[in-house]
Amino acid sequence: MENNFGIGDVNEEDNKTALSVNKLNEEKELIQTTFSISSFNNENESFSSLTDNSESTEELNERKLSPRSALIPFVDPLCNPKKPVKIQFSDISSAAFNIRDGIVRTPTIRSKSFSSMFGVDLYLKREYLHVTGSFKERGARFALIRLNEEQKRIGVIAASAGNHALALAYHGQQLGIPVTVVMPKCAPLMKINSCDSFGAKVILHGLNIQECKLHAYELAQENKQKYINGFDNPDVIAGQGTIGLEILEEVKDVDAILVPVGGGGLIAGVALAVKTLKPEVSIIGIESEICPSFANALNGTNDPLFPDQSLADGLSVPTVGSNALLIAQGLIDQMITVSEGSIALAILRLIEVEKSVVEGGGAVGLAALVSGKLDHLRGKSSAILTGGNIDTTVLGRTIERGLAVDGRLIKFDVVVSDRPGGN
């Protein structure tokens, strides 16, 4: 069977899949730990913080028997699926205050062409204009600012194949905090080099993000580093929620906000911010149909998915964040899935109409409009274009695919015989 890495046999492919399943199941075998919750009211510590109290003999034995899975509540206690944490609106306000001088205030600009094309007053929130090219900078910076002095001295670690790694590396450099990122061996060289140029320690491990996470947990425990989850850390969610505050300021009387959804941190933060101030605004989440993990979770099915390759690879999260899910429940008005073809066409439209290069995960909001799934929208809508870090080789193929979907490109094979002689 042919796979993404070349040619292998069926057994090898099955073994790889089984290995990924086993590791994911291993990660989900969390142990129970008792935590106490204390509240903070200052600017830097406004929501609950969890402190480890004790570890029973039974828990200690389980930790010894399954050391990798047992690490999760210890190195990342705020992202424990068994004890989800719910942030408050005040946390998002705190994030907005604390990160205001360290990030780009991205514009939300009305697109005259798209507004005419789709029959809705469309405003584009251009998050790809951040220094590292994505919205991830907001949550990364706030999470770093919230560290205590000892954690800032030791440094942080994260597993990421792209935007979260870039954001942590850049803001770690800006704040003087050591950053280690564990990336899969197949991560784009451009992103590896960028993280390195920002002063981060880059460790290449495994073939997928799941293997990276497990290795990062081990390193965090070994080196006493703070692990920062890219979409479910409460500080990260609060930081991403500042986008919602900015849209409300920049688009008066906005009626709907289109939010790309992967692990759920962005839509959780944006929904909480917006619904607190203007509950009448519709929050619409958009996922790739290849990996509708958040829609499934909202419907009560949070089993891990093993998606195929997608143009929206940044949204292909096998299991959504437990904190994000808890926060977002009841705040999302509609979830929509979009096809690969519509994502390619949306990327093409953004290049041609807006002269903007947007990655697949950032273009899903426009893909929903392109595919006609949001024809009911009226009034003012804002689509969040979350990032622009698309691989150059992928971009070329995506443009061709978009042209094909648009009926402007046809590929065909011609067999021409080469015979000597004849007229």
FILOBA-14758 format. One record per residue (C-alpha): residue in three letters; y, x, z. Coordinates in steps of 0.25 Angstrom, whole numbers, plus 5000, padded with zeros to 4 digits. Example, Ala and Ser with C-alpha at 12.3 -4.5 7.8 and 13.67 -1.06 7.14 Angstrom:
2
ALA498250495031;SER499650555029;
//
This chain:
423
MET500050005000;GLU501450054996;ASN502450065008;ASN503850105010;PHE503450255013;GLY502550275001;ILE501150234997;GLY500150215008;ASP498850135010;VAL498750005016;ASN498150055029;GLU499350145031;GLU500250035030;ASP499549945039;ASN499450055049;LYS500950075049;THR501149925051;ALA500149925062;LEU500850035069;SER502249975068;VAL501649845074;ASN501049915085;LYS502249995088;LEU503149865088;ASN502149795097;GLU502149915106;GLU503649905107;LYS503549765111;GLU502649795123;LEU503749805133;ILE503549815148;GLN504349735158;THR505449805166;THR506349755176;PHE507749765174;SER509049725181;ILE510249675174;SER511649705178;SER512949665171;PHE514149745168;ASN515549705165;ASN516249825160;GLU516549855145;ASN515349945143;GLU514249865151;SER514449715150;PHE513049665148;SER511749675156;SER511149815159;LEU509649825162;THR509149925172;ASP507749965175;ASN507249925189;SER505849965190;GLU504549975183;SER503249915188;THR501949995188;GLU501449895178;GLU502649925169;LEU502450075171;ASN501050065167;GLU501349995154;ARG502450095151;LYS501450205152;LEU500450135144;SER501450095133;PRO502550195134;ARG503250165121;SER503350015122;ALA503650025137;LEU504850115134;ILE505750005128;PRO506249935141;PHE506550075146;VAL507250135135;ASP507850005130;PRO507949905141;LEU509049825135;CYS508149795123;ASN506849745130;PRO506349625123;LYS505749575137;LYS507149575143;PRO508249545132;VAL509649565136;LYS510749465131;ILE512149525129;GLN513449445132;PHE514749425124;SER515449515133;ASP514549625129;ILE514949615114;SER516449605119;SER516149735127;ALA515549805114;ALA516749765106;PHE517649825116;ASN516849955117;ILE516549985103;ARG517849945097;ASP518350085095;GLY517050145090;ILE516650065078;VAL517350015066;ARG517949875066;THR517249825054;PRO517949715045;THR517549575042;ILE518049555029;ARG518049425020;SER517249445007;LYS518049364996;SER516949384986;PHE515749344995;SER516549225001;SER516749174987;MET515249204983;PHE514649134995;GLY515649024998;VAL515849075012;ASP517049155018;LEU516249275020;TYR516749395029;LEU515949525029;LYS515849605043;ARG515749745037;GLU514949815048;TYR514549925038;LEU515849985040;HIS515450055053;VAL515450205053;THR513850205052;GLY513850085043;SER513349975052;PHE513649875063;LYS512649955072;GLU513850035077;ARG514349925086;GLY513149915095;ALA512850065095;ARG514150105100;PHE514149995111;ALA512750035115;LEU513250185116;ILE514450145124;ARG513750065134;LEU512850185138;ASN513050245152;GLU513450385153;GLU512050445155;GLN511550365142;LYS512650415134;ARG512350565138;ILE510850545135;GLY511050475123;VAL510350355115;ILE509250335106;ALA508950225096;ALA507950195085;SER508550155071;ALA508450175057;GLY509850155053;ASN511150085058;HIS510950085073;ALA510550235073;LEU511850265065;ALA512650185074;LEU512150255087;ALA512250395081;TYR513650375076;HIS514150305089;GLY513350405098;GLN514150515091;GLN515450445093;LEU515150425108;GLY514450555111;ILE513150495114;PRO511850555109;VAL511050465100;THR509650475095;VAL509150395084;VAL507650375080;MET507550335066;PRO506250315057;LYS505850425048;CYS506150335036;ALA507650315040;PRO508650335029;LEU509050485029;MET510550435028;LYS510450365041;ILE509650485048;ASN510750585043;SER511850495048;CYS511350475062;ASP511150625062;SER512550655058;PHE513050565069;GLY512350655079;ALA511150575083;LYS509850635085;VAL508950575074;ILE507450555077;LEU506550515065;HIS505350445070;GLY504350345064;LEU504350255052;ASN505050135057;ILE506050095068;GLN504950045077;GLU504350185078;CYS505750235080;LYS506050145092;LEU504850185099;HIS505150325098;ALA506550305102;TYR506050235114;GLU505250355118;LEU506350445116;ALA507350365124;GLN506350365136;GLU506150515135;ASN507650555133;LYS508250435142;GLN509050395130;LYS509650255129;TYR508950175118;ILE509850085109;ASN509249975102;GLY509949955088;PHE509949795089;ASP509549745103;ASN510249835113;PRO511249745120;ASP512449835118;VAL512149845103;ILE512049695102;ALA513449685109;GLY514049785099;GLN513549715087;GLY514149585092;THR515549645091;ILE515349615076;GLY515349465079;LEU516649485087;GLU517349555076;ILE516949445066;LEU517549335074;GLU518849415075;GLU518849445060;VAL518349315054;LYS519149205060;ASP518349075061;VAL517049135055;ASP515949035054;ALA514649125052;ILE514249265054;LEU513049325046;VAL512349425054;PRO511249525049;VAL510049515059;GLY509049625062;GLY508749655077;GLY509749555081;GLY510749635088;LEU511949605078;ILE511749455077;ALA511549445093;GLY512849515095;VAL513649445084;ALA513049305088;LEU513449325103;ALA514849375100;VAL515149265090;LYS514449145096;THR515149175110;LEU516549175103;LYS516249075092;PRO514948995093;GLU515248915081;VAL515049045072;SER513749045065;ILE512849165067;ILE511949185055;GLY510849295056;ILE510249355043;GLU508949435042;SER508149495031;GLU507049405028;ILE506049525029;CYS506349535044;PRO506849405050;SER506549455064;PHE507749395071;ALA507549255065;ASN506149255069;ALA506549295083;LEU507549185084;ASN506349095080;GLY505549145091;THR504649245083;ASN505049395087;ASP503849455082;PRO504049595075;LEU504249595060;PHE503849705051;PRO504749685039;ASP504749755025;GLN505849845021;SER507149765019;LEU508549795014;ALA508949745027;ASP508149855035;GLY509149855046;LEU508749705049;SER507249735049;VAL506949725064;PRO505549695068;THR505949635081;VAL507349585085;GLY508049625097;SER507749545110;ASN509149555115;ALA509749515102;LEU508749395101;LEU509149345114;ILE510649355112;ALA510649295098;GLN509749175101;GLY510549045100;LEU511749115093;ILE511249125079;ASP511449015070;GLN510549055058;MET509649165054;ILE509449195039;THR508549285031;VAL508849355018;SER508049415007;GLU508049565003;GLY508549514989;SER509749444996;ILE510049565004;ALA510049654992;LEU510949564985;ALA511949554997;ILE512049704997;LEU512349704982;ARG513349594984;LEU514049674995;ILE514149804986;GLU514649724974;VAL515649624981;GLU516049694994;LYS515849844990;SER515049855003;VAL513649925005;VAL512949845015;GLU511449875020;GLY510449765019;GLY510449725033;GLY511949705033;ALA511949625020;VAL511049515025;GLY512149415028;LEU512649425014;ALA511249415009;ALA511149275016;LEU512349235008;VAL511849294995;SER510549224997;GLY511249084999;LYS510649075013;LEU512049045019;ASP512648945009;HIS512948855021;LEU514048945026;ARG515448905026;GLY516748955031;LYS516849105036;SER515649195037;SER515449335041;ALA514349425037;ILE514049555045;LEU513749675035;THR513049755046;GLY512949885039;GLY512949975026;ASN511950075028;ILE511050055016;ASP510250165011;THR510750214997;THR509350204991;VAL509150064996;LEU510550024991;GLY510250054977;ARG508949974977;THR509649864985;ILE510749854974;GLU509649844963;ARG508949734971;GLY510249654973;LEU510549664958;ALA509149604955;VAL509249494965;ASP510649464959;GLY509949454945;ARG510749574940;LEU509649674939;ILE508249664933;LYS507249774934;PHE506049784924;ASP505049884919;VAL504849914904;VAL503649984899;VAL503950064886;SER502950134878;ASP503150274873;ARG502450294860;PRO502650404849;GLY503050354835;GLY503450224830;ASN504850174825;
//
